[in-house]
Amino acid sequence: MKQAIHPKYQEATVTCACGNSWTTRSTRPTIHTDVCSACHPFYTGEQRIVDTAGQVERFMRRVLGAQAQPRRKKPDRRAEKI
């Protein structure tokens, strides 16, 4: 292996958005994450939706709009075309 080309592998502190933190090893001294095993719904058993960029809100708006205007039956749609 070539000497002096590899990054320094050091102790790193990982901090989650929920406030949980732990120590590991990495090439970076600090790492920030959005979710961890202490707050992720899969590990905690909670039914919580992790929303990124409002995708859940857009989906819920589409669902509510579809429920407000139920789909017409096929014979009704065909009669309107004719």
N, CA and C atoms as a LAMMPS dump frame, in Angstrom:
ITEM: TIMESTEP
0
ITEM: NUMBER OF ATOMS
246
ITEM: BOX BOUNDS ff ff ff
-5.0000000000000000e+02 5.0000000000000000e+02
-5.0000000000000000e+02 5.0000000000000000e+02
-5.0000000000000000e+02 5.0000000000000000e+02
ITEM: ATOMS id mol type element x y z
1 1 1 N 0.834 -1.188 0
2 1 2 C 0 0 0
3 1 3 C 0.876 1.248 0
4 2 1 N 0.355 2.281 -0.597
5 2 2 C 1.083 3.543 -0.608
6 2 3 C 0.978 4.2 0.762
7 3 1 N 2.014 4.854 1.154
8 3 2 C 2.048 5.535 2.442
9 3 3 C 1.483 6.951 2.318
10 4 1 N 0.793 7.401 3.362
11 4 2 C 0.306 8.782 3.516
12 4 3 C -0.757 9.191 2.499
13 5 1 N -1.528 8.253 1.95
14 5 2 C -2.614 8.649 1.05
15 5 3 C -3.987 8.336 1.644
16 6 1 N -4.01 7.596 2.733
17 6 2 C -5.272 7.191 3.325
18 6 3 C -5.734 8.208 4.372
19 7 1 N -7.046 8.462 4.463
20 7 2 C -7.52 9.413 5.469
21 7 3 C -7.337 8.856 6.877
22 8 1 N -7.288 9.758 7.832
23 8 2 C -7.093 9.364 9.232
24 8 3 C -8.395 8.752 9.761
25 9 1 N -8.311 7.564 10.32
26 9 2 C -9.456 6.852 10.896
27 9 3 C -9.467 7.155 12.384
28 10 1 N -10.492 7.874 12.855
29 10 2 C -10.485 8.399 14.212
30 10 3 C -11.82 8.168 14.909
31 11 1 N -11.854 8.492 16.183
32 11 2 C -13.098 8.42 16.957
33 11 3 C -14.054 9.487 16.435
34 12 1 N -15.338 9.123 16.264
35 12 2 C -16.335 10.066 15.757
36 12 3 C -17.561 10.043 16.662
37 13 1 N -18.169 11.194 16.84
38 13 2 C -19.394 11.311 17.623
39 13 3 C -20.564 11.441 16.645
40 14 1 N -21.51 10.524 16.742
41 14 2 C -22.704 10.549 15.899
42 14 3 C -23.833 11.154 16.713
43 15 1 N -24.517 12.175 16.15
44 15 2 C -25.61 12.843 16.837
45 15 3 C -26.859 12.76 15.977
46 16 1 N -27.958 12.312 16.58
47 16 2 C -29.234 12.196 15.884
48 16 3 C -30.06 13.461 16.129
49 17 1 N -31.055 13.695 15.29
50 17 2 C -31.937 14.844 15.453
51 17 3 C -32.771 14.732 16.729
52 18 1 N -32.986 13.503 17.215
53 18 2 C -33.768 13.31 18.438
54 18 3 C -32.957 13.629 19.693
55 19 1 N -31.642 13.817 19.556
56 19 2 C -30.803 14.143 20.704
57 19 3 C -29.92 12.992 21.143
58 20 1 N -30.152 11.806 20.64
59 20 2 C -29.338 10.643 20.984
60 20 3 C -27.957 10.777 20.344
61 21 1 N -26.914 10.387 21.054
62 21 2 C -25.569 10.43 20.485
63 21 3 C -24.769 9.227 20.964
64 22 1 N -23.799 8.82 20.166
65 22 2 C -22.928 7.702 20.501
66 22 3 C -21.596 7.893 19.789
67 23 1 N -20.638 7.092 20.182
68 23 2 C -19.288 7.195 19.636
69 23 3 C -18.995 5.989 18.77
70 24 1 N -18.373 6.232 17.645
71 24 2 C -17.954 5.179 16.729
72 24 3 C -16.643 5.618 16.097
73 25 1 N -16.222 4.953 15.047
74 25 2 C -14.999 5.35 14.353
75 25 3 C -15.337 5.684 12.909
76 26 1 N -14.702 6.75 12.409
77 26 2 C -14.953 7.2 11.052
78 26 3 C -13.799 8.084 10.6
79 27 1 N -13.844 8.499 9.348
80 27 2 C -12.855 9.439 8.85
81 27 3 C -13.264 10.876 9.155
82 28 1 N -14.494 11.083 9.607
83 28 2 C -14.982 12.41 10.003
84 28 3 C -15.083 12.474 11.527
85 29 1 N -14.834 13.621 12.12
86 29 2 C -14.904 13.711 13.584
87 29 3 C -16.333 13.742 14.122
88 30 1 N -17.279 14.334 13.374
89 30 2 C -18.678 14.377 13.814
90 30 3 C -19.586 13.993 12.651
91 31 1 N -20.687 13.302 12.981
92 31 2 C -21.673 12.88 11.991
93 31 3 C -23.051 13.224 12.546
94 32 1 N -23.902 13.836 11.725
95 32 2 C -25.267 14.187 12.126
96 32 3 C -26.248 13.374 11.287
97 33 1 N -27.234 12.734 11.947
98 33 2 C -28.23 11.935 11.242
99 33 3 C -29.63 12.43 11.567
100 34 1 N -30.601 12.05 10.709
101 34 2 C -32.002 12.423 10.923
102 34 3 C -32.718 11.44 11.835
103 35 1 N -32.479 10.155 11.643
104 35 2 C -33.119 9.126 12.458
105 35 3 C -32.071 8.121 12.915
106 36 1 N -32.332 7.491 14.059
107 36 2 C -31.424 6.475 14.592
108 36 3 C -32.265 5.314 15.128
109 37 1 N -31.622 4.346 15.717
110 37 2 C -32.354 3.19 16.24
111 37 3 C -33.204 3.551 17.454
112 38 1 N -32.921 4.672 18.097
113 38 2 C -33.715 5.084 19.257
114 38 3 C -35.006 5.786 18.854
115 39 1 N -35.054 6.351 17.643
116 39 2 C -36.253 7.105 17.248
117 39 3 C -36.89 6.58 15.962
118 40 1 N -36.29 5.619 15.285
119 40 2 C -36.87 5.092 14.042
120 40 3 C -38.094 4.239 14.357
121 41 1 N -39.202 4.415 13.62
122 41 2 C -40.436 3.68 13.9
123 41 3 C -40.289 2.154 13.841
124 42 1 N -39.406 1.639 13.012
125 42 2 C -39.219 0.186 12.918
126 42 3 C -38.702 -0.384 14.228
127 43 1 N -37.776 0.305 14.869
128 43 2 C -37.173 -0.188 16.097
129 43 3 C -37.989 0.139 17.336
130 44 1 N -38.722 1.247 17.323
131 44 2 C -39.474 1.658 18.505
132 44 3 C -40.864 1.041 18.551
133 45 1 N -41.399 0.618 17.409
134 45 2 C -42.738 0.047 17.379
135 45 3 C -43.83 1.093 17.283
136 46 1 N -43.471 2.364 17.235
137 46 2 C -44.456 3.438 17.094
138 46 3 C -44.956 3.498 15.665
139 47 1 N -46.156 3.998 15.504
140 47 2 C -46.696 4.223 14.171
141 47 3 C -46.553 5.711 13.898
142 48 1 N -45.367 6.119 13.516
143 48 2 C -45.082 7.521 13.258
144 48 3 C -44.599 7.653 11.823
145 49 1 N -45.062 8.659 11.141
146 49 2 C -44.675 8.856 9.753
147 49 3 C -43.513 9.832 9.709
148 50 1 N -42.416 9.406 9.095
149 50 2 C -41.262 10.267 8.925
150 50 3 C -41.473 11.016 7.617
151 51 1 N -41.78 12.3 7.709
152 51 2 C -42.137 13.095 6.537
153 51 3 C -40.904 13.784 5.974
154 52 1 N -40.675 13.593 4.685
155 52 2 C -39.576 14.275 4.025
156 52 3 C -40.142 15.12 2.902
157 53 1 N -39.913 16.39 2.984
158 53 2 C -40.3 17.358 1.949
159 53 3 C -41.805 17.397 1.711
160 54 1 N -42.621 17.122 2.712
161 54 2 C -44.072 17.261 2.586
162 54 3 C -44.743 16.206 1.736
163 55 1 N -44.1 15.079 1.487
164 55 2 C -44.682 14.038 0.64
165 55 3 C -45.927 13.447 1.271
166 56 1 N -45.925 13.265 2.577
167 56 2 C -47.078 12.682 3.26
168 56 3 C -48.266 13.639 3.173
169 57 1 N -48.002 14.938 3.353
170 57 2 C -49.082 15.925 3.265
171 57 3 C -49.702 15.944 1.869
172 58 1 N -48.874 15.891 0.83
173 58 2 C -49.395 15.863 -0.544
174 58 3 C -50.24 14.62 -0.779
175 59 1 N -49.782 13.482 -0.278
176 59 2 C -50.531 12.246 -0.439
177 59 3 C -51.88 12.326 0.27
178 60 1 N -51.883 12.856 1.494
179 60 2 C -53.136 12.962 2.245
180 60 3 C -54.107 13.913 1.55
181 61 1 N -53.606 14.995 0.945
182 61 2 C -54.472 15.907 0.197
183 61 3 C -55.106 15.197 -0.989
184 62 1 N -54.33 14.364 -1.7
185 62 2 C -54.868 13.613 -2.837
186 62 3 C -55.925 12.626 -2.384
187 63 1 N -55.706 11.963 -1.26
188 63 2 C -56.671 10.993 -0.746
189 63 3 C -57.969 11.693 -0.371
190 64 1 N -57.868 12.826 0.323
191 64 2 C -59.075 13.568 0.712
192 64 3 C -59.828 14.072 -0.516
193 65 1 N -59.107 14.513 -1.534
194 65 2 C -59.75 14.963 -2.772
195 65 3 C -60.464 13.83 -3.482
196 66 1 N -59.878 12.662 -3.482
197 66 2 C -60.496 11.507 -4.128
198 66 3 C -61.733 11.052 -3.365
199 67 1 N -61.709 11.161 -2.051
200 67 2 C -62.873 10.766 -1.254
201 67 3 C -64.007 11.771 -1.411
202 68 1 N -63.68 13.051 -1.625
203 68 2 C -64.71 14.075 -1.773
204 68 3 C -65.45 13.924 -3.103
205 69 1 N -64.755 13.469 -4.144
206 69 2 C -65.364 13.269 -5.45
207 69 3 C -65.238 11.797 -5.817
208 70 1 N -66.206 10.972 -5.407
209 70 2 C -66.095 9.548 -5.717
210 70 3 C -66.167 9.311 -7.221
211 71 1 N -65.545 8.272 -7.639
212 71 2 C -65.48 7.935 -9.055
213 71 3 C -66.844 7.476 -9.539
214 72 1 N -67.237 7.972 -10.727
215 72 2 C -68.538 7.61 -11.289
216 72 3 C -68.472 6.218 -11.902
217 73 1 N -69.601 5.577 -11.996
218 73 2 C -69.683 4.238 -12.586
219 73 3 C -69.427 4.32 -14.084
220 74 1 N -68.973 3.251 -14.678
221 74 2 C -68.621 3.219 -16.084
222 74 3 C -69.809 3.548 -16.995
223 75 1 N -71.006 3.005 -16.747
224 75 2 C -72.138 3.362 -17.633
225 75 3 C -72.462 4.853 -17.59
226 76 1 N -72.294 5.488 -16.436
227 76 2 C -72.549 6.921 -16.316
228 76 3 C -71.546 7.718 -17.142
229 77 1 N -70.278 7.34 -17.067
230 77 2 C -69.247 8.049 -17.831
231 77 3 C -69.475 7.867 -19.315
232 78 1 N -69.883 6.674 -19.725
233 78 2 C -70.123 6.395 -21.148
234 78 3 C -71.303 7.215 -21.655
235 79 1 N -72.349 7.365 -20.825
236 79 2 C -73.533 8.132 -21.223
237 79 3 C -73.174 9.606 -21.413
238 80 1 N -72.249 10.12 -20.591
239 80 2 C -71.837 11.518 -20.752
240 80 3 C -71.053 11.75 -22.018
241 81 1 N -70.286 10.759 -22.461
242 81 2 C -69.493 10.89 -23.692
243 81 3 C -70.409 10.986 -24.898
244 82 1 N -71.494 10.208 -24.896
245 82 2 C -72.39 10.132 -26.05
246 82 3 C -73.308 11.275 -26.097
